[in-house]
Amino acid sequence: MASTQHTPAHHVVAGSALKGFRVHNFAGEDLGKVDDLAMNLDTGRIAYVIISLGGFLGIGDKLYAVPWELFSV
């Protein structure tokens, strides 16, 4: 009988699925929404989350690159 190895589950989500998610600080205040992700090509990992703040219908909003390490899901 073949044995099965138990490996830890990996939680994976498409980057496009994160676009538009609201971002809040630890106090629960709304900081904006996820506009894009920036990857480190050397490691293949997410380096920054690009947050869109302000504006109206995508006009006049400001983009901020926030290090991935500062996020919790």
C-alpha positions as CSV (number, residue, x, y, z in Angstrom):
1,M,0.0,0.0,0.0
2,A,1.3,3.5,-0.9
3,S,2.0,5.8,2.0
4,T,0.8,9.4,1.8
5,Q,2.8,12.3,3.0
6,H,1.1,15.0,4.9
7,T,2.4,18.4,3.8
8,P,1.3,21.8,5.2
9,A,-1.5,23.5,3.4
10,H,-0.5,26.5,1.3
11,H,-2.9,29.4,1.2
12,V,-2.7,30.8,-2.3
13,V,-4.8,33.5,-4.0
14,A,-4.5,35.3,-7.3
15,G,-3.1,38.8,-7.1
16,S,-6.0,40.1,-9.2
17,A,-8.4,38.8,-6.5
18,L,-6.9,41.3,-4.0
19,K,-7.5,44.3,-6.3
20,G,-10.1,46.6,-4.8
21,F,-9.9,45.2,-1.3
22,R,-10.3,47.9,1.4
23,V,-7.3,48.4,3.6
24,H,-7.7,49.3,7.2
25,N,-5.1,50.2,9.9
26,F,-5.1,48.5,13.3
27,A,-7.6,51.1,14.7
28,G,-10.0,50.1,11.9
29,E,-9.7,53.3,10.0
30,D,-10.1,53.0,6.2
31,L,-6.8,53.8,4.4
32,G,-7.9,53.1,0.8
33,K,-8.0,50.1,-1.5
34,V,-5.5,47.7,-3.1
35,D,-4.7,49.0,-6.6
36,D,-1.9,46.6,-7.5
37,L,0.9,44.4,-6.2
38,A,4.7,44.8,-6.9
39,M,6.8,41.7,-7.0
40,N,10.5,41.2,-6.2
41,L,11.7,39.4,-9.4
42,D,14.7,37.9,-7.5
43,T,12.6,36.2,-4.9
44,G,9.3,35.8,-6.6
45,R,7.5,37.2,-3.6
46,I,5.2,40.2,-3.2
47,A,7.4,43.2,-2.2
48,Y,4.8,46.0,-2.0
49,V,1.0,46.5,-2.0
50,I,0.1,49.6,-4.1
51,I,-2.7,51.4,-2.2
52,S,-5.0,53.9,-3.9
53,L,-6.2,56.8,-1.6
54,G,-8.5,59.6,-2.3
55,G,-9.8,60.8,-5.6
56,F,-13.1,60.1,-7.3
57,L,-13.8,57.3,-9.8
58,G,-10.0,56.8,-10.1
59,I,-9.3,60.5,-10.9
60,G,-7.1,62.4,-8.6
61,D,-6.3,59.4,-6.4
62,K,-2.8,59.0,-5.0
63,L,-0.9,55.8,-5.0
64,Y,1.3,54.6,-2.2
65,A,3.7,51.6,-2.1
66,V,3.4,49.9,1.3
67,P,5.8,47.0,2.2
68,W,4.1,43.6,2.2
69,E,5.5,42.8,5.6
70,L,3.3,45.5,7.2
71,F,0.1,43.6,6.1
72,S,-1.9,41.0,7.9
73,V,-4.7,39.0,6.3
